[in-house]
Amino acid sequence: MADTTIKISDEIRDRIRALAEERGLSARAYVERLVSSVPTEDERAERTAKAIAYVRAHFGTDLGPDDLAAGEEWRQAIVARRIGSRR
């Protein structure tokens, strides 16, 4: 395992520690879990391609460019927390 140093504010360091402690993790384990849970653009593109192939194979329908654009807009709205927020 490699050691890496990053510069962050004291506030963020303290927040990482508090969030990790709430979950019974070390700060290192928490950051590793958090970062590993976010897909890269390549991983997201691969997942999207697999999902489109699944829909085409199992639902007997095709997704056109407008469908894919609408899906991407929906995903971006979720990421931006404009929709789907927890209440």
N, C-alpha and C positions, 0 to 999 in steps of 0.2 A: 504494500500500500504506500502510495506517495504522499508526502506532506506538501501542502500548498498553503501559501499565505495570501490572503486578500485583505485589502483595506476597506473597512466599512465604518460607518459612524457608530459611536457608543450606543446610541439608541437602537440601532438595528441589531447590534451584537446582543444587547440585553433582551430584545424581542425574540431573537432566535433561541437564546437560552431559556426564556420563559415558555415559549411554545414547545420546545423540546422536553422540558421538565413536565409540562402538562401531559405529555404523551409517554412519559417514562423512558425517554431517549436521551442520549448524549447530543450535544449540539452537532457533532460530526455526523452521527447517525440520522438526525433529523434533516440536515441539509442534504445528505446523500439520498434519503427517501424522497424529499421534495424535488430535487433536481431530476432524479431518475424517473419520476412520474410524469414529467412534461415531455411529450414527444418532440423530436426535431422536425423540421419541415419535411425532410426526406421520409421519416417514419410516418408522419401524418399523410403525406402523399401516397405512401404504400397502403396505409389503412383505407384511405379513400378509394383507391383503385380496387382493393379487395371487396369493399362494401358495394361498389357499383357492379362488379362482376357477380356478386351474390344476388343483388336485386335482379339483374338481367337473367340469371340462371334459374332463380326460384319463384319469381313473381310474374314471369312472362311479359315483362314490360321493359321498355328501354328508357333511359334517362337522356334527354336531349340537353343541348347547351343551356337552355333557359332553366331547366330543372336543376342542373349542376350549379348555375349561377345563384339561383334562389337558395339552394342548400348552403353555399358558401356565405351568402349574406346572413343567413340564419345563424351559422356557426360564429361568424364575426360578432353578431349581436350578443350571443351568449358570452363570448370571451370578454366583450366590452361591458358585460353586466347590464345591458339594456333590456334583456328579457331573461327569464328563468332564474331570477334571484330567489334565494331562500328567505322565507318570511317567518 
